[in-house]
Amino acid sequence: MRLYLATRFIRGKEKSLNKGDHILLAPEKAQRLVEKGVLVEADPINVLLQELMQAGGKVVVKSNILKETITFCINEDDCNDGCICYTAEELAEILLKNPDPETLKLIHQVKKIFKGKIILKNNQKL
C-alpha cells in the first residue's frame, strides 16, 4: 500500500476524493490515475506529522479494535498519559502495511509487552 494525494476532484465508483484528500491504495490500483496526474504519491510520515502538529502534537484515540485508548504523538517523550504511544513513523508503517484487525492487535500487544518501537531495518518494513 502507498499513500496518494488527489490533485483534483475525483469521482470514483466506490469513493469520491476532493483535491487535497489522501488515500491508501495498492500501486497497481493507483497507476492509471498517477499516469494521468490525478494522484501523486505522498510521504506518509510528513503527512502524519503535519496532521499531528495541527492537533497540537498529540491525538488520543479510543480504539474499537484494540479495546483501549492509544496516543499518537510527534515525539514519544511528549506521551506521558499512561497510554501506549505511537509516533508518526510507527503509524505510517502500520498504515502502509494495512494489517487485518488480528495482526494489528498482535503488533499492539508486542509493543505494549516489550515497551517497544516499530522500526525500519535496512529500509525494510518489519
TIVO-2410 file (N, C-alpha, C; in nm, 3 decimals):
# residues 126
REC num residu      c1      c2      c3 atome chaine
REC   1      M   0.084  -0.118   0.000     N      A
REC   1      M   0.000   0.000   0.000    CA      A
REC   1      M   0.089   0.124   0.000     C      A
REC   2      R   0.038   0.227  -0.065     N      A
REC   2      R   0.106   0.356  -0.065    CA      A
REC   2      R   0.004   0.466  -0.044     C      A
REC   3      L   0.053   0.579   0.003     N      A
REC   3      L  -0.034   0.694   0.028    CA      A
REC   3      L  -0.028   0.788  -0.092     C      A
REC   4      Y  -0.145   0.830  -0.138     N      A
REC   4      Y  -0.153   0.920  -0.253    CA      A
REC   4      Y  -0.234   1.043  -0.218     C      A
REC   5      L  -0.206   1.152  -0.289     N      A
REC   5      L  -0.274   1.280  -0.273    CA      A
REC   5      L  -0.350   1.309  -0.402     C      A
REC   6      A  -0.476   1.346  -0.389     N      A
REC   6      A  -0.556   1.383  -0.506    CA      A
REC   6      A  -0.520   1.525  -0.549     C      A
REC   7      T  -0.488   1.542  -0.677     N      A
REC   7      T  -0.452   1.675  -0.728    CA      A
REC   7      T  -0.574   1.753  -0.777     C      A
REC   8      R  -0.686   1.681  -0.787     N      A
REC   8      R  -0.813   1.745  -0.825    CA      A
REC   8      R  -0.927   1.655  -0.778     C      A
REC   9      F  -1.050   1.700  -0.796     N      A
REC   9      F  -1.165   1.619  -0.757    CA      A
REC   9      F  -1.170   1.493  -0.841     C      A
REC  10      I  -1.196   1.379  -0.775     N      A
REC  10      I  -1.206   1.250  -0.844    CA      A
REC  10      I  -1.337   1.184  -0.801     C      A
REC  11      R  -1.420   1.151  -0.898     N      A
REC  11      R  -1.544   1.077  -0.868    CA      A
REC  11      R  -1.522   0.932  -0.909     C      A
REC  12      G  -1.517   0.845  -0.809     N      A
REC  12      G  -1.496   0.703  -0.835    CA      A
REC  12      G  -1.624   0.624  -0.818     C      A
REC  13      K  -1.618   0.496  -0.849     N      A
REC  13      K  -1.734   0.409  -0.834    CA      A
REC  13      K  -1.769   0.389  -0.687     C      A
REC  14      E  -1.665   0.374  -0.603     N      A
REC  14      E  -1.687   0.348  -0.462    CA      A
REC  14      E  -1.667   0.470  -0.373     C      A
REC  15      K  -1.585   0.564  -0.418     N      A
REC  15      K  -1.549   0.677  -0.334    CA      A
REC  15      K  -1.512   0.797  -0.420     C      A
REC  16      S  -1.543   0.915  -0.370     N      A
REC  16      S  -1.500   1.038  -0.435    CA      A
REC  16      S  -1.395   1.105  -0.348     C      A
REC  17      L  -1.300   1.171  -0.411     N      A
REC  17      L  -1.196   1.244  -0.339    CA      A
REC  17      L  -1.197   1.389  -0.382     C      A
REC  18      N  -1.180   1.477  -0.287     N      A
REC  18      N  -1.163   1.619  -0.317    CA      A
REC  18      N  -1.014   1.646  -0.336     C      A
REC  19      K  -0.984   1.755  -0.404     N      A
REC  19      K  -0.844   1.796  -0.419    CA      A
REC  19      K  -0.784   1.811  -0.280     C      A
REC  20      G  -0.667   1.749  -0.260     N      A
REC  20      G  -0.600   1.757  -0.130    CA      A
REC  20      G  -0.629   1.639  -0.038     C      A
REC  21      D  -0.726   1.555  -0.073     N      A
REC  21      D  -0.755   1.436   0.007    CA      A
REC  21      D  -0.646   1.331  -0.013     C      A
REC  22      H  -0.627   1.249   0.089     N      A
REC  22      H  -0.531   1.139   0.081    CA      A
REC  22      H  -0.606   1.007   0.078     C      A
REC  23      I  -0.542   0.908   0.013     N      A
REC  23      I  -0.600   0.774   0.006    CA      A
REC  23      I  -0.488   0.671   0.003     C      A
REC  24      L  -0.509   0.559   0.072     N      A
REC  24      L  -0.416   0.447   0.068    CA      A
REC  24      L  -0.462   0.351  -0.041     C      A
REC  25      L  -0.371   0.321  -0.134     N      A
REC  25      L  -0.403   0.230  -0.243    CA      A
REC  25      L  -0.283   0.142  -0.275     C      A
REC  26      A  -0.311   0.026  -0.330     N      A
REC  26      A  -0.205  -0.057  -0.387    CA      A
REC  26      A  -0.154   0.015  -0.512     C      A
REC  27      P  -0.023   0.014  -0.535     N      A
REC  27      P   0.032   0.086  -0.652    CA      A
REC  27      P  -0.034   0.048  -0.785     C      A
REC  28      E  -0.068  -0.079  -0.802     N      A
REC  28      E  -0.130  -0.119  -0.929    CA      A
REC  28      E  -0.269  -0.058  -0.946     C      A
REC  29      K  -0.339  -0.032  -0.837     N      A
REC  29      K  -0.471   0.031  -0.846    CA      A
REC  29      K  -0.459   0.181  -0.874     C      A
REC  30      A  -0.350   0.240  -0.827     N      A
REC  30      A  -0.331   0.384  -0.844    CA      A
REC  30      A  -0.261   0.421  -0.975     C      A
REC  31      Q  -0.197   0.325  -1.039     N      A
REC  31      Q  -0.110   0.351  -1.153    CA      A
REC  31      Q  -0.175   0.437  -1.261     C      A
REC  32      R  -0.296   0.401  -1.304     N      A
REC  32      R  -0.364   0.476  -1.411    CA      A
REC  32      R  -0.386   0.621  -1.372     C      A
REC  33      L  -0.429   0.643  -1.247     N      A
REC  33      L  -0.455   0.780  -1.201    CA      A
REC  33      L  -0.326   0.859  -1.180     C      A
REC  34      V  -0.219   0.791  -1.142     N      A
REC  34      V  -0.089   0.857  -1.128    CA      A
REC  34      V  -0.039   0.899  -1.267     C      A
REC  35      E  -0.053   0.810  -1.364     N      A
REC  35      E  -0.010   0.842  -1.501    CA      A
REC  35      E  -0.086   0.961  -1.558     C      A
REC  36      K  -0.213   0.977  -1.518     N      A
REC  36      K  -0.294   1.092  -1.563    CA      A
REC  36      K  -0.265   1.218  -1.482     C      A
REC  37      G  -0.187   1.205  -1.374     N      A
REC  37      G  -0.156   1.320  -1.289    CA      A
REC  37      G  -0.266   1.354  -1.190     C      A
REC  38      V  -0.363   1.266  -1.175     N      A
REC  38      V  -0.476   1.290  -1.086    CA      A
REC  38      V  -0.438   1.257  -0.941     C      A
REC  39      L  -0.348   1.158  -0.925     N      A
REC  39      L  -0.294   1.123  -0.794    CA      A
REC  39      L  -0.143   1.136  -0.798     C      A
REC  40      V  -0.085   1.181  -0.688     N      A
REC  40      V   0.060   1.183  -0.672    CA      A
REC  40      V   0.093   1.113  -0.541     C      A
REC  41      E   0.205   1.042  -0.540     N      A
REC  41      E   0.243   0.973  -0.417    CA      A
REC  41      E   0.282   1.074  -0.311     C      A
REC  42      A   0.238   1.050  -0.189     N      A
REC  42      A   0.265   1.140  -0.077    CA      A
REC  42      A   0.353   1.067   0.025     C      A
REC  43      D   0.431   1.143   0.099     N      A
REC  43      D   0.515   1.088   0.206    CA      A
REC  43      D   0.428   1.073   0.331     C      A
REC  44      P   0.396   0.951   0.371     N      A
REC  44      P   0.304   0.932   0.483    CA      A
REC  44      P   0.354   0.990   0.614     C      A
REC  45      I   0.484   0.984   0.638     N      A
REC  45      I   0.536   1.038   0.765    CA      A
REC  45      I   0.515   1.188   0.771     C      A
REC  46      N   0.547   1.258   0.662     N      A
REC  46      N   0.528   1.404   0.661    CA      A
REC  46      N   0.380   1.441   0.674     C      A
REC  47      V   0.294   1.367   0.607     N      A
REC  47      V   0.150   1.393   0.617    CA      A
REC  47      V   0.103   1.376   0.761     C      A
REC  48      L   0.143   1.266   0.824     N      A
REC  48      L   0.102   1.240   0.963    CA      A
REC  48      L   0.161   1.342   1.059     C      A
REC  49      L   0.288   1.380   1.037     N      A
REC  49      L   0.348   1.483   1.123    CA      A
REC  49      L   0.272   1.615   1.111     C      A
REC  50      Q   0.234   1.654   0.991     N      A
REC  50      Q   0.157   1.778   0.972    CA      A
REC  50      Q   0.023   1.770   1.045     C      A
REC  51      E  -0.044   1.656   1.032     N      A
REC  51      E  -0.173   1.638   1.100    CA      A
REC  51      E  -0.156   1.645   1.252     C      A
REC  52      L  -0.052   1.580   1.304     N      A
REC  52      L  -0.028   1.584   1.448    CA      A
REC  52      L   0.006   1.725   1.495     C      A
REC  53      M   0.085   1.799   1.417     N      A
REC  53      M   0.118   1.937   1.453    CA      A
REC  53      M  -0.008   2.023   1.458     C      A
REC  54      Q  -0.098   2.004   1.361     N      A
REC  54      Q  -0.224   2.079   1.360    CA      A
REC  54      Q  -0.310   2.045   1.481     C      A
REC  55      A  -0.293   1.925   1.534     N      A
REC  55      A  -0.372   1.881   1.650    CA      A
REC  55      A  -0.301   1.912   1.782     C      A
REC  56      G  -0.192   1.986   1.777     N      A
REC  56      G  -0.122   2.021   1.899    CA      A
REC  56      G  -0.013   1.923   1.939     C      A
REC  57      G   0.024   1.833   1.850     N      A
REC  57      G   0.134   1.742   1.875    CA      A
REC  57      G   0.095   1.606   1.927     C      A
REC  58      K  -0.033   1.591   1.963     N      A
REC  58      K  -0.076   1.464   2.023    CA      A
REC  58      K  -0.224   1.442   1.999     C      A
REC  59      V  -0.261   1.317   1.968     N      A
REC  59      V  -0.401   1.280   1.949    CA      A
REC  59      V  -0.426   1.153   2.031     C      A
REC  60      V  -0.529   1.156   2.115     N      A
REC  60      V  -0.566   1.040   2.196    CA      A
REC  60      V  -0.690   0.978   2.134     C      A
REC  61      V  -0.686   0.845   2.114     N      A
REC  61      V  -0.793   0.774   2.044    CA      A
REC  61      V  -0.835   0.652   2.125     C      A
REC  62      K  -0.966   0.630   2.135     N      A
REC  62      K  -1.020   0.507   2.192    CA      A
REC  62      K  -1.041   0.411   2.076     C      A
REC  63      S  -0.959   0.306   2.069     N      A
REC  63      S  -0.963   0.212   1.957    CA      A
REC  63      S  -1.067   0.104   1.981     C      A
REC  64      N  -1.159   0.090   1.887     N      A
REC  64      N  -1.258  -0.018   1.894    CA      A
REC  64      N  -1.193  -0.153   1.868     C      A
REC  65      I  -1.093  -0.156   1.783     N      A
REC  65      I  -1.025  -0.282   1.752    CA      A
REC  65      I  -0.939  -0.327   1.869     C      A
REC  66      L  -0.860  -0.235   1.924     N      A
REC  66      L  -0.768  -0.271   2.033    CA      A
REC  66      L  -0.836  -0.273   2.170     C      A
REC  67      K  -0.954  -0.214   2.178     N      A
REC  67      K  -1.031  -0.208   2.303    CA      A
REC  67      K  -0.956  -0.135   2.414     C      A
REC  68      E  -0.882  -0.031   2.375     N      A
REC  68      E  -0.815   0.054   2.473    CA      A
REC  68      E  -0.782   0.189   2.409     C      A
REC  69      T  -0.738   0.279   2.493     N      A
REC  69      T  -0.701   0.412   2.447    CA      A
REC  69      T  -0.554   0.412   2.409     C      A
REC  70      I  -0.525   0.469   2.293     N      A
REC  70      I  -0.387   0.482   2.247    CA      A
REC  70      I  -0.361   0.628   2.212     C      A
REC  71      T  -0.233   0.663   2.203     N      A
REC  71      T  -0.195   0.800   2.173    CA      A
REC  71      T  -0.103   0.804   2.053     C      A
REC  72      F  -0.128   0.900   1.964     N      A
REC  72      F  -0.038   0.927   1.852    CA      A
REC  72      F   0.032   1.058   1.884     C      A
REC  73      C   0.167   1.058   1.883     N      A
REC  73      C   0.246   1.176   1.920    CA      A
REC  73      C   0.354   1.204   1.816     C      A
REC  74      I   0.394   1.328   1.811     N      A
REC  74      I   0.509   1.364   1.727    CA      A
REC  74      I   0.633   1.300   1.785     C      A
REC  75      N   0.646   1.304   1.916     N      A
REC  75      N   0.764   1.253   1.984    CA      A
REC  75      N   0.718   1.171   2.104     C      A
REC  76      E   0.773   1.052   2.122     N      A
REC  76      E   0.732   0.966   2.234    CA      A
REC  76      E   0.753   1.033   2.369     C      A
REC  77      D   0.849   1.125   2.378     N      A
REC  77      D   0.873   1.194   2.505    CA      A
REC  77      D   0.755   1.282   2.545     C      A
REC  78      D   0.671   1.319   2.448     N      A
REC  78      D   0.554   1.402   2.476    CA      A
REC  78      D   0.436   1.319   2.526     C      A
REC  79      C   0.451   1.189   2.524     N      A
REC  79      C   0.342   1.099   2.558    CA      A
REC  79      C   0.359   1.052   2.703     C      A
REC  80      N   0.289   1.118   2.792     N      A
REC  80      N   0.303   1.083   2.934    CA      A
REC  80      N   0.166   1.059   2.998     C      A
REC  81      D   0.072   1.011   2.920     N      A
REC  81      D  -0.064   0.993   2.972    CA      A
REC  81      D  -0.094   0.849   3.012     C      A
REC  82      G   0.009   0.762   3.011     N      A
REC  82      G  -0.011   0.623   3.051    CA      A
REC  82      G  -0.061   0.532   2.940     C      A
REC  83      C  -0.090   0.587   2.824     N      A
REC  83      C  -0.136   0.507   2.710    CA      A
REC  83      C  -0.017   0.460   2.628     C      A
REC  84      I  -0.039   0.358   2.548     N      A
REC  84      I   0.063   0.316   2.453    CA      A
REC  84      I   0.071   0.424   2.345     C      A
REC  85      C   0.192   0.469   2.317     N      A
REC  85      C   0.213   0.581   2.225    CA      A
REC  85      C   0.272   0.532   2.093     C      A
REC  86      Y   0.216   0.582   1.984     N      A
REC  86      Y   0.267   0.556   1.850    CA      A
REC  86      Y   0.313   0.688   1.789     C      A
REC  87      T   0.434   0.688   1.734     N      A
REC  87      T   0.483   0.808   1.665    CA      A
REC  87      T   0.430   0.810   1.522     C      A
REC  88      A   0.449   0.921   1.454     N      A
REC  88      A   0.406   0.932   1.315    CA      A
REC  88      A   0.475   0.825   1.229     C      A
REC  89      E   0.603   0.798   1.257     N      A
REC  89      E   0.677   0.698   1.182    CA      A
REC  89      E   0.616   0.559   1.201     C      A
REC  90      E   0.581   0.526   1.326     N      A
REC  90      E   0.521   0.396   1.354    CA      A
REC  90      E   0.383   0.385   1.290     C      A
REC  91      L   0.304   0.491   1.302     N      A
REC  91      L   0.171   0.490   1.243    CA      A
REC  91      L   0.179   0.474   1.091     C      A
REC  92      A   0.275   0.541   1.028     N      A
REC  92      A   0.292   0.530   0.883    CA      A
REC  92      A   0.324   0.385   0.845     C      A
REC  93      E   0.413   0.321   0.921     N      A
REC  93      E   0.448   0.181   0.892    CA      A
REC  93      E   0.325   0.091   0.901     C      A
REC  94      I   0.244   0.112   1.005     N      A
REC  94      I   0.124   0.031   1.022    CA      A
REC  94      I   0.025   0.057   0.909     C      A
REC  95      L   0.001   0.183   0.877     N      A
REC  95      L  -0.094   0.216   0.771    CA      A
REC  95      L  -0.052   0.158   0.637     C      A
REC  96      L   0.076   0.166   0.605     N      A
REC  96      L   0.123   0.116   0.477    CA      A
REC  96      L   0.116  -0.036   0.469     C      A
REC  97      K   0.131  -0.103   0.582     N      A
REC  97      K   0.117  -0.249   0.585    CA      A
REC  97      K  -0.030  -0.291   0.577     C      A
REC  98      N  -0.120  -0.203   0.622     N      A
REC  98      N  -0.265  -0.228   0.618    CA      A
REC  98      N  -0.301  -0.365   0.679     C      A
REC  99      P  -0.261  -0.386   0.806     N      A
REC  99      P  -0.286  -0.518   0.866    CA      A
REC  99      P  -0.433  -0.543   0.895     C      A
REC 100      D  -0.470  -0.671   0.896     N      A
REC 100      D  -0.606  -0.705   0.936    CA      A
REC 100      D  -0.616  -0.682   1.088     C      A
REC 101      P  -0.737  -0.677   1.143     N      A
REC 101      P  -0.754  -0.646   1.286    CA      A
REC 101      P  -0.675  -0.738   1.380     C      A
REC 102      E  -0.668  -0.867   1.349     N      A
REC 102      E  -0.595  -0.959   1.438    CA      A
REC 102      E  -0.445  -0.930   1.437     C      A
REC 103      T  -0.390  -0.898   1.321     N      A
REC 103      T  -0.249  -0.863   1.312    CA      A
REC 103      T  -0.222  -0.732   1.384     C      A
REC 104      L  -0.313  -0.636   1.371     N      A
REC 104      L  -0.299  -0.509   1.441    CA      A
REC 104      L  -0.297  -0.531   1.593     C      A
REC 105      K  -0.384  -0.618   1.640     N      A
REC 105      K  -0.385  -0.650   1.784    CA      A
REC 105      K  -0.252  -0.711   1.827     C      A
REC 106      L  -0.197  -0.800   1.745     N      A
REC 106      L  -0.070  -0.863   1.776    CA      A
REC 106      L   0.044  -0.760   1.780     C      A
REC 107      I   0.049  -0.672   1.681     N      A
REC 107      I   0.150  -0.565   1.679    CA      A
REC 107      I   0.141  -0.483   1.806     C      A
REC 108      H   0.019  -0.447   1.842     N      A
REC 108      H  -0.003  -0.364   1.961    CA      A
REC 108      H   0.040  -0.438   2.089     C      A
REC 109      Q   0.005  -0.565   2.099     N      A
REC 109      Q   0.043  -0.641   2.219    CA      A
REC 109      Q   0.194  -0.653   2.233     C      A
REC 110      V   0.264  -0.676   2.122     N      A
REC 110      V   0.410  -0.685   2.126    CA      A
REC 110      V   0.469  -0.551   2.171     C      A
REC 111      K   0.419  -0.442   2.114     N      A
REC 111      K   0.468  -0.309   2.152    CA      A
REC 111      K   0.443  -0.284   2.300     C      A
REC 112      K   0.325  -0.321   2.346     N      A
REC 112      K   0.286  -0.299   2.485    CA      A
REC 112      K   0.370  -0.383   2.582     C      A
REC 113      I   0.383  -0.512   2.554     N      A
REC 113      I   0.455  -0.602   2.645    CA      A
REC 113      I   0.603  -0.567   2.653     C      A
REC 114      F   0.665  -0.541   2.537     N      A
REC 114      F   0.807  -0.515   2.533    CA      A
REC 114      F   0.843  -0.367   2.541     C      A
REC 115      K   0.739  -0.282   2.554     N      A
REC 115      K   0.760  -0.136   2.553    CA      A
REC 115      K   0.850  -0.099   2.434     C      A
REC 116      G   0.815  -0.159   2.321     N      A
REC 116      G   0.897  -0.148   2.201    CA      A
REC 116      G   0.859  -0.034   2.110     C      A
REC 117      K   0.929  -0.030   1.998     N      A
REC 117      K   0.908   0.070   1.895    CA      A
REC 117      K   0.911  -0.001   1.760     C      A
REC 118      I   0.820   0.033   1.672     N      A
REC 118      I   0.818  -0.023   1.538    CA      A
REC 118      I   0.926   0.051   1.459     C      A
REC 119      I   1.022  -0.025   1.403     N      A
REC 119      I   1.136   0.038   1.337    CA      A
REC 119      I   1.155  -0.017   1.197     C      A
REC 120      L   1.239   0.053   1.122     N      A
REC 120      L   1.284   0.006   0.991    CA      A
REC 120      L   1.418  -0.062   1.009     C      A
REC 121      K   1.439  -0.173   0.943     N      A
REC 121      K   1.567  -0.243   0.947    CA      A
REC 121      K   1.617  -0.251   0.804     C      A
REC 122      N   1.727  -0.183   0.776     N      A
REC 122      N   1.785  -0.181   0.641    CA      A
REC 122      N   1.682  -0.139   0.538     C      A
REC 123      N   1.601  -0.039   0.571     N      A
REC 123      N   1.497   0.016   0.485    CA      A
REC 123      N   1.388  -0.084   0.450     C      A
REC 124      Q   1.379  -0.192   0.524     N      A
REC 124      Q   1.273  -0.290   0.503    CA      A
REC 124      Q   1.170  -0.275   0.614     C      A
REC 125      K   1.044  -0.280   0.578     N      A
REC 125      K   0.938  -0.273   0.677    CA      A
REC 125      K   0.932  -0.404   0.753     C      A
REC 126      L   0.921  -0.394   0.884     N      A
REC 126      L   0.909  -0.516   0.966    CA      A
REC 126      L   0.768  -0.563   0.972     C      A
***
